[in-house]
């Protein structure tokens, strides 16, 4: 078992509409973060992770998960599973608890048209 205190994490403003609190190292095949979306992320086009499975639980607020094919409504209590290679964007005003396996890394993440 491992407990990661909030003091071991850090906040990163990814864009003007997305801030992420990343927890310190879990020493596990996953990592966790809390993301605050206020607007759209990414600002234009779509995000894609080449490696991670991302599981996002909507803690509060409401918005949308947008793909090239659909725009799905989200609200507190909903869960979204994003597979490697999925194109997506977040829209709205919401807080997400996210778990990624293997651990999320900026080198695996791209914004694509």
Secondary structure as a PSIPRED ss2 file (coil, helix, strand):
# PSIPRED VFORMAT (PSIPRED V4.0)

   1 X C   1.000  0.000  0.000
   2 X C   1.000  0.000  0.000
   3 X C   1.000  0.000  0.000
   4 X C   1.000  0.000  0.000
   5 X C   1.000  0.000  0.000
   6 X H   0.000  1.000  0.000
   7 X H   0.000  1.000  0.000
   8 X H   0.000  1.000  0.000
   9 X C   1.000  0.000  0.000
  10 X E   0.000  0.000  1.000
  11 X E   0.000  0.000  1.000
  12 X E   0.000  0.000  1.000
  13 X E   0.000  0.000  1.000
  14 X E   0.000  0.000  1.000
  15 X E   0.000  0.000  1.000
  16 X C   1.000  0.000  0.000
  17 X C   1.000  0.000  0.000
  18 X E   0.000  0.000  1.000
  19 X E   0.000  0.000  1.000
  20 X E   0.000  0.000  1.000
  21 X E   0.000  0.000  1.000
  22 X E   0.000  0.000  1.000
  23 X C   1.000  0.000  0.000
  24 X C   1.000  0.000  0.000
  25 X C   1.000  0.000  0.000
  26 X C   1.000  0.000  0.000
  27 X C   1.000  0.000  0.000
  28 X C   1.000  0.000  0.000
  29 X C   1.000  0.000  0.000
  30 X C   1.000  0.000  0.000
  31 X E   0.000  0.000  1.000
  32 X E   0.000  0.000  1.000
  33 X E   0.000  0.000  1.000
  34 X E   0.000  0.000  1.000
  35 X E   0.000  0.000  1.000
  36 X E   0.000  0.000  1.000
  37 X E   0.000  0.000  1.000
  38 X E   0.000  0.000  1.000
  39 X E   0.000  0.000  1.000
  40 X E   0.000  0.000  1.000
  41 X E   0.000  0.000  1.000
  42 X C   1.000  0.000  0.000
  43 X C   1.000  0.000  0.000
  44 X C   1.000  0.000  0.000
  45 X C   1.000  0.000  0.000
  46 X E   0.000  0.000  1.000
  47 X E   0.000  0.000  1.000
  48 X E   0.000  0.000  1.000
  49 X E   0.000  0.000  1.000
  50 X C   1.000  0.000  0.000
  51 X C   1.000  0.000  0.000
  52 X C   1.000  0.000  0.000
  53 X E   0.000  0.000  1.000
  54 X E   0.000  0.000  1.000
  55 X E   0.000  0.000  1.000
  56 X E   0.000  0.000  1.000
  57 X E   0.000  0.000  1.000
  58 X E   0.000  0.000  1.000
  59 X E   0.000  0.000  1.000
  60 X E   0.000  0.000  1.000
  61 X E   0.000  0.000  1.000
  62 X E   0.000  0.000  1.000
  63 X E   0.000  0.000  1.000
  64 X E   0.000  0.000  1.000
  65 X E   0.000  0.000  1.000
  66 X E   0.000  0.000  1.000
  67 X C   1.000  0.000  0.000
  68 X C   1.000  0.000  0.000
  69 X C   1.000  0.000  0.000
  70 X C   1.000  0.000  0.000
  71 X E   0.000  0.000  1.000
  72 X E   0.000  0.000  1.000
  73 X E   0.000  0.000  1.000
  74 X E   0.000  0.000  1.000
  75 X E   0.000  0.000  1.000
  76 X C   1.000  0.000  0.000
  77 X C   1.000  0.000  0.000
  78 X C   1.000  0.000  0.000
  79 X E   0.000  0.000  1.000
  80 X E   0.000  0.000  1.000
  81 X E   0.000  0.000  1.000
  82 X E   0.000  0.000  1.000
  83 X C   1.000  0.000  0.000
  84 X C   1.000  0.000  0.000
  85 X C   1.000  0.000  0.000
  86 X C   1.000  0.000  0.000
  87 X E   0.000  0.000  1.000
  88 X E   0.000  0.000  1.000
  89 X E   0.000  0.000  1.000
  90 X E   0.000  0.000  1.000
  91 X E   0.000  0.000  1.000
  92 X E   0.000  0.000  1.000
  93 X E   0.000  0.000  1.000
  94 X E   0.000  0.000  1.000
  95 X E   0.000  0.000  1.000
  96 X E   0.000  0.000  1.000
  97 X E   0.000  0.000  1.000
  98 X E   0.000  0.000  1.000
  99 X E   0.000  0.000  1.000
 100 X E   0.000  0.000  1.000
 101 X E   0.000  0.000  1.000
 102 X C   1.000  0.000  0.000
 103 X C   1.000  0.000  0.000
 104 X C   1.000  0.000  0.000
 105 X C   1.000  0.000  0.000
 106 X H   0.000  1.000  0.000
 107 X H   0.000  1.000  0.000
 108 X H   0.000  1.000  0.000
 109 X E   0.000  0.000  1.000
 110 X E   0.000  0.000  1.000
 111 X E   0.000  0.000  1.000
 112 X E   0.000  0.000  1.000
 113 X C   1.000  0.000  0.000
